[in-house]
Amino acid sequence: MGFIIMIIVGGLIGWLAGAILGKDIPGGILGNIIAGLIGSFIGGKLLGTWGPVLGGVPIIPALIGAIVLILIVSFILKALRK
């Protein structure tokens, strides 16, 4: 059950990061989940595991990590389109 909650939290974090940046994440719901989970990994490595934790995911570092991930992916996709 913890894995399902972690996927839901990852999707919400990915969606929130995309909404904050005003950018669409490629892949829709699956892209949001992937961005949230990878973002939580990046945020955890860069910032540690401080702040509130929901479903085993520290919310603030995960959100910051997802924002960084979405920025990097959007820059790469923009460069590939040119």
CNS distance restraints for C-alpha pairs under 8 A (distance, minus, plus):
assign (resid   1 and name CA) (resid   5 and name CA) 6.51 0.50 0.50
assign (resid   2 and name CA) (resid   6 and name CA) 6.11 0.50 0.50
assign (resid   2 and name CA) (resid  55 and name CA) 6.40 0.50 0.50
assign (resid   2 and name CA) (resid  56 and name CA) 7.82 0.50 0.50
assign (resid   3 and name CA) (resid   7 and name CA) 6.23 0.50 0.50
assign (resid   4 and name CA) (resid   8 and name CA) 6.26 0.50 0.50
assign (resid   5 and name CA) (resid   9 and name CA) 6.09 0.50 0.50
assign (resid   5 and name CA) (resid  55 and name CA) 5.49 0.50 0.50
assign (resid   6 and name CA) (resid  10 and name CA) 5.98 0.50 0.50
assign (resid   6 and name CA) (resid  54 and name CA) 7.91 0.50 0.50
assign (resid   6 and name CA) (resid  55 and name CA) 5.06 0.50 0.50
assign (resid   6 and name CA) (resid  56 and name CA) 6.60 0.50 0.50
assign (resid   6 and name CA) (resid  57 and name CA) 6.84 0.50 0.50
assign (resid   7 and name CA) (resid  11 and name CA) 6.13 0.50 0.50
assign (resid   7 and name CA) (resid  33 and name CA) 6.32 0.50 0.50
assign (resid   7 and name CA) (resid  37 and name CA) 7.42 0.50 0.50
assign (resid   8 and name CA) (resid  12 and name CA) 6.27 0.50 0.50
assign (resid   8 and name CA) (resid  33 and name CA) 7.36 0.50 0.50
assign (resid   9 and name CA) (resid  13 and name CA) 6.11 0.50 0.50
assign (resid   9 and name CA) (resid  36 and name CA) 7.63 0.50 0.50
assign (resid   9 and name CA) (resid  54 and name CA) 7.18 0.50 0.50
assign (resid   9 and name CA) (resid  55 and name CA) 6.77 0.50 0.50
assign (resid   9 and name CA) (resid  57 and name CA) 7.43 0.50 0.50
assign (resid  10 and name CA) (resid  14 and name CA) 6.08 0.50 0.50
assign (resid  10 and name CA) (resid  32 and name CA) 7.25 0.50 0.50
assign (resid  10 and name CA) (resid  33 and name CA) 4.97 0.50 0.50
assign (resid  10 and name CA) (resid  34 and name CA) 7.20 0.50 0.50
assign (resid  10 and name CA) (resid  35 and name CA) 7.39 0.50 0.50
assign (resid  10 and name CA) (resid  36 and name CA) 4.11 0.50 0.50
assign (resid  10 and name CA) (resid  37 and name CA) 4.97 0.50 0.50
assign (resid  10 and name CA) (resid  40 and name CA) 7.65 0.50 0.50
assign (resid  10 and name CA) (resid  57 and name CA) 7.93 0.50 0.50
assign (resid  11 and name CA) (resid  15 and name CA) 6.07 0.50 0.50
assign (resid  11 and name CA) (resid  29 and name CA) 6.90 0.50 0.50
assign (resid  11 and name CA) (resid  30 and name CA) 7.65 0.50 0.50
assign (resid  11 and name CA) (resid  32 and name CA) 4.87 0.50 0.50
assign (resid  11 and name CA) (resid  33 and name CA) 3.78 0.50 0.50
assign (resid  11 and name CA) (resid  34 and name CA) 7.33 0.50 0.50
assign (resid  11 and name CA) (resid  35 and name CA) 7.63 0.50 0.50
assign (resid  11 and name CA) (resid  36 and name CA) 5.67 0.50 0.50
assign (resid  11 and name CA) (resid  37 and name CA) 7.72 0.50 0.50
assign (resid  12 and name CA) (resid  16 and name CA) 6.00 0.50 0.50
assign (resid  12 and name CA) (resid  32 and name CA) 7.29 0.50 0.50
assign (resid  12 and name CA) (resid  33 and name CA) 7.41 0.50 0.50
assign (resid  12 and name CA) (resid  36 and name CA) 7.23 0.50 0.50
assign (resid  13 and name CA) (resid  17 and name CA) 6.03 0.50 0.50
assign (resid  13 and name CA) (resid  32 and name CA) 7.51 0.50 0.50
assign (resid  13 and name CA) (resid  33 and name CA) 7.82 0.50 0.50
assign (resid  13 and name CA) (resid  35 and name CA) 7.95 0.50 0.50
assign (resid  13 and name CA) (resid  36 and name CA) 5.03 0.50 0.50
assign (resid  13 and name CA) (resid  59 and name CA) 7.69 0.50 0.50
assign (resid  13 and name CA) (resid  62 and name CA) 7.17 0.50 0.50
assign (resid  13 and name CA) (resid  63 and name CA) 5.79 0.50 0.50
assign (resid  13 and name CA) (resid  66 and name CA) 7.22 0.50 0.50
assign (resid  14 and name CA) (resid  18 and name CA) 6.21 0.50 0.50
assign (resid  14 and name CA) (resid  31 and name CA) 7.71 0.50 0.50
assign (resid  14 and name CA) (resid  32 and name CA) 4.29 0.50 0.50
assign (resid  14 and name CA) (resid  33 and name CA) 5.97 0.50 0.50
assign (resid  14 and name CA) (resid  34 and name CA) 7.45 0.50 0.50
assign (resid  14 and name CA) (resid  35 and name CA) 5.13 0.50 0.50
assign (resid  14 and name CA) (resid  36 and name CA) 4.10 0.50 0.50
assign (resid  14 and name CA) (resid  37 and name CA) 7.84 0.50 0.50
assign (resid  14 and name CA) (resid  39 and name CA) 7.79 0.50 0.50
assign (resid  14 and name CA) (resid  63 and name CA) 7.52 0.50 0.50
assign (resid  14 and name CA) (resid  66 and name CA) 6.18 0.50 0.50
assign (resid  15 and name CA) (resid  19 and name CA) 6.12 0.50 0.50
assign (resid  15 and name CA) (resid  32 and name CA) 5.43 0.50 0.50
assign (resid  15 and name CA) (resid  36 and name CA) 7.77 0.50 0.50
assign (resid  16 and name CA) (resid  20 and name CA) 6.08 0.50 0.50
assign (resid  16 and name CA) (resid  63 and name CA) 7.72 0.50 0.50
assign (resid  17 and name CA) (resid  21 and name CA) 6.27 0.50 0.50
assign (resid  17 and name CA) (resid  63 and name CA) 6.20 0.50 0.50
assign (resid  17 and name CA) (resid  64 and name CA) 7.85 0.50 0.50
assign (resid  17 and name CA) (resid  66 and name CA) 6.05 0.50 0.50
assign (resid  17 and name CA) (resid  67 and name CA) 5.19 0.50 0.50
assign (resid  17 and name CA) (resid  70 and name CA) 7.65 0.50 0.50
assign (resid  18 and name CA) (resid  22 and name CA) 5.76 0.50 0.50
assign (resid  18 and name CA) (resid  23 and name CA) 5.25 0.50 0.50
assign (resid  18 and name CA) (resid  24 and name CA) 6.04 0.50 0.50
assign (resid  18 and name CA) (resid  25 and name CA) 6.48 0.50 0.50
assign (resid  18 and name CA) (resid  67 and name CA) 7.24 0.50 0.50
assign (resid  18 and name CA) (resid  70 and name CA) 7.17 0.50 0.50
assign (resid  19 and name CA) (resid  23 and name CA) 6.68 0.50 0.50
assign (resid  19 and name CA) (resid  24 and name CA) 7.91 0.50 0.50
assign (resid  21 and name CA) (resid  67 and name CA) 7.33 0.50 0.50
assign (resid  24 and name CA) (resid  28 and name CA) 7.98 0.50 0.50
assign (resid  25 and name CA) (resid  31 and name CA) 5.96 0.50 0.50
assign (resid  25 and name CA) (resid  32 and name CA) 6.52 0.50 0.50
assign (resid  25 and name CA) (resid  70 and name CA) 7.25 0.50 0.50
assign (resid  26 and name CA) (resid  31 and name CA) 5.78 0.50 0.50
assign (resid  27 and name CA) (resid  31 and name CA) 4.32 0.50 0.50
assign (resid  27 and name CA) (resid  32 and name CA) 7.45 0.50 0.50
assign (resid  28 and name CA) (resid  32 and name CA) 6.29 0.50 0.50
assign (resid  29 and name CA) (resid  33 and name CA) 6.30 0.50 0.50
assign (resid  30 and name CA) (resid  34 and name CA) 6.17 0.50 0.50
assign (resid  31 and name CA) (resid  35 and name CA) 5.93 0.50 0.50
assign (resid  32 and name CA) (resid  36 and name CA) 5.97 0.50 0.50
assign (resid  33 and name CA) (resid  37 and name CA) 6.12 0.50 0.50
assign (resid  34 and name CA) (resid  38 and name CA) 5.94 0.50 0.50
assign (resid  35 and name CA) (resid  39 and name CA) 5.57 0.50 0.50
assign (resid  35 and name CA) (resid  66 and name CA) 5.76 0.50 0.50
assign (resid  35 and name CA) (resid  69 and name CA) 6.93 0.50 0.50
assign (resid  35 and name CA) (resid  70 and name CA) 7.12 0.50 0.50
assign (resid  36 and name CA) (resid  40 and name CA) 5.98 0.50 0.50
assign (resid  36 and name CA) (resid  62 and name CA) 6.91 0.50 0.50
assign (resid  36 and name CA) (resid  63 and name CA) 7.37 0.50 0.50
assign (resid  36 and name CA) (resid  66 and name CA) 5.56 0.50 0.50
assign (resid  37 and name CA) (resid  41 and name CA) 6.39 0.50 0.50
assign (resid  37 and name CA) (resid  62 and name CA) 7.76 0.50 0.50
assign (resid  37 and name CA) (resid  66 and name CA) 7.95 0.50 0.50
assign (resid  38 and name CA) (resid  42 and name CA) 6.20 0.50 0.50
assign (resid  38 and name CA) (resid  65 and name CA) 7.76 0.50 0.50
assign (resid  38 and name CA) (resid  66 and name CA) 7.02 0.50 0.50
assign (resid  38 and name CA) (resid  69 and name CA) 7.81 0.50 0.50
assign (resid  39 and name CA) (resid  43 and name CA) 5.86 0.50 0.50
assign (resid  39 and name CA) (resid  62 and name CA) 5.35 0.50 0.50
assign (resid  39 and name CA) (resid  63 and name CA) 6.80 0.50 0.50
assign (resid  39 and name CA) (resid  64 and name CA) 7.34 0.50 0.50
assign (resid  39 and name CA) (resid  65 and name CA) 4.16 0.50 0.50
assign (resid  39 and name CA) (resid  66 and name CA) 3.71 0.50 0.50
assign (resid  39 and name CA) (resid  67 and name CA) 7.32 0.50 0.50
assign (resid  39 and name CA) (resid  68 and name CA) 7.51 0.50 0.50
assign (resid  39 and name CA) (resid  69 and name CA) 6.10 0.50 0.50
assign (resid  40 and name CA) (resid  44 and name CA) 5.82 0.50 0.50
assign (resid  40 and name CA) (resid  57 and name CA) 6.77 0.50 0.50
assign (resid  40 and name CA) (resid  58 and name CA) 7.29 0.50 0.50
assign (resid  40 and name CA) (resid  59 and name CA) 7.86 0.50 0.50
assign (resid  40 and name CA) (resid  61 and name CA) 6.51 0.50 0.50
assign (resid  40 and name CA) (resid  62 and name CA) 3.61 0.50 0.50
assign (resid  40 and name CA) (resid  63 and name CA) 6.90 0.50 0.50
assign (resid  40 and name CA) (resid  65 and name CA) 5.80 0.50 0.50
assign (resid  40 and name CA) (resid  66 and name CA) 6.58 0.50 0.50
assign (resid  41 and name CA) (resid  45 and name CA) 6.25 0.50 0.50
assign (resid  41 and name CA) (resid  62 and name CA) 7.01 0.50 0.50
assign (resid  41 and name CA) (resid  65 and name CA) 7.39 0.50 0.50
assign (resid  42 and name CA) (resid  46 and name CA) 6.13 0.50 0.50
assign (resid  42 and name CA) (resid  62 and name CA) 7.33 0.50 0.50
assign (resid  42 and name CA) (resid  65 and name CA) 5.18 0.50 0.50
assign (resid  42 and name CA) (resid  66 and name CA) 7.68 0.50 0.50
assign (resid  43 and name CA) (resid  47 and name CA) 5.51 0.50 0.50
assign (resid  43 and name CA) (resid  48 and name CA) 6.98 0.50 0.50
assign (resid  43 and name CA) (resid  61 and name CA) 4.48 0.50 0.50
assign (resid  43 and name CA) (resid  62 and name CA) 4.93 0.50 0.50
assign (resid  43 and name CA) (resid  63 and name CA) 7.40 0.50 0.50
assign (resid  43 and name CA) (resid  64 and name CA) 6.13 0.50 0.50
assign (resid  43 and name CA) (resid  65 and name CA) 4.05 0.50 0.50
assign (resid  43 and name CA) (resid  66 and name CA) 7.43 0.50 0.50
assign (resid  44 and name CA) (resid  48 and name CA) 4.55 0.50 0.50
assign (resid  44 and name CA) (resid  49 and name CA) 5.59 0.50 0.50
assign (resid  44 and name CA) (resid  58 and name CA) 7.58 0.50 0.50
assign (resid  44 and name CA) (resid  61 and name CA) 5.90 0.50 0.50
assign (resid  44 and name CA) (resid  62 and name CA) 6.65 0.50 0.50
assign (resid  44 and name CA) (resid  65 and name CA) 7.71 0.50 0.50
assign (resid  47 and name CA) (resid  61 and name CA) 5.96 0.50 0.50
assign (resid  48 and name CA) (resid  61 and name CA) 7.09 0.50 0.50
assign (resid  49 and name CA) (resid  58 and name CA) 5.66 0.50 0.50
assign (resid  49 and name CA) (resid  61 and name CA) 6.88 0.50 0.50
assign (resid  50 and name CA) (resid  58 and name CA) 6.56 0.50 0.50
assign (resid  50 and name CA) (resid  60 and name CA) 7.64 0.50 0.50
assign (resid  50 and name CA) (resid  61 and name CA) 7.31 0.50 0.50
assign (resid  51 and name CA) (resid  58 and name CA) 6.18 0.50 0.50
assign (resid  51 and name CA) (resid  59 and name CA) 6.71 0.50 0.50
assign (resid  51 and name CA) (resid  60 and name CA) 6.16 0.50 0.50
assign (resid  51 and name CA) (resid  61 and name CA) 7.77 0.50 0.50
assign (resid  52 and name CA) (resid  58 and name CA) 5.74 0.50 0.50
assign (resid  52 and name CA) (resid  59 and name CA) 5.86 0.50 0.50
assign (resid  52 and name CA) (resid  60 and name CA) 7.27 0.50 0.50
assign (resid  53 and name CA) (resid  57 and name CA) 5.29 0.50 0.50
assign (resid  53 and name CA) (resid  58 and name CA) 4.20 0.50 0.50
assign (resid  53 and name CA) (resid  59 and name CA) 5.78 0.50 0.50
assign (resid  54 and name CA) (resid  58 and name CA) 6.44 0.50 0.50
assign (resid  54 and name CA) (resid  59 and name CA) 6.77 0.50 0.50
assign (resid  57 and name CA) (resid  62 and name CA) 7.03 0.50 0.50
assign (resid  58 and name CA) (resid  62 and name CA) 5.99 0.50 0.50
assign (resid  59 and name CA) (resid  63 and name CA) 6.04 0.50 0.50
assign (resid  60 and name CA) (resid  64 and name CA) 6.27 0.50 0.50
assign (resid  61 and name CA) (resid  65 and name CA) 5.98 0.50 0.50
assign (resid  62 and name CA) (resid  66 and name CA) 6.02 0.50 0.50
assign (resid  63 and name CA) (resid  67 and name CA) 6.17 0.50 0.50
assign (resid  64 and name CA) (resid  68 and name CA) 6.30 0.50 0.50
assign (resid  65 and name CA) (resid  69 and name CA) 6.13 0.50 0.50
assign (resid  66 and name CA) (resid  70 and name CA) 6.06 0.50 0.50
assign (resid  67 and name CA) (resid  71 and name CA) 6.18 0.50 0.50
assign (resid  68 and name CA) (resid  72 and name CA) 6.24 0.50 0.50
assign (resid  69 and name CA) (resid  73 and name CA) 6.14 0.50 0.50
assign (resid  70 and name CA) (resid  74 and name CA) 5.95 0.50 0.50
assign (resid  71 and name CA) (resid  75 and name CA) 6.18 0.50 0.50
assign (resid  72 and name CA) (resid  76 and name CA) 6.25 0.50 0.50
assign (resid  73 and name CA) (resid  77 and name CA) 6.08 0.50 0.50
assign (resid  74 and name CA) (resid  78 and name CA) 5.99 0.50 0.50
assign (resid  75 and name CA) (resid  79 and name CA) 6.16 0.50 0.50
assign (resid  76 and name CA) (resid  80 and name CA) 6.21 0.50 0.50
assign (resid  77 and name CA) (resid  81 and name CA) 6.29 0.50 0.50
assign (resid  78 and name CA) (resid  82 and name CA) 6.85 0.50 0.50
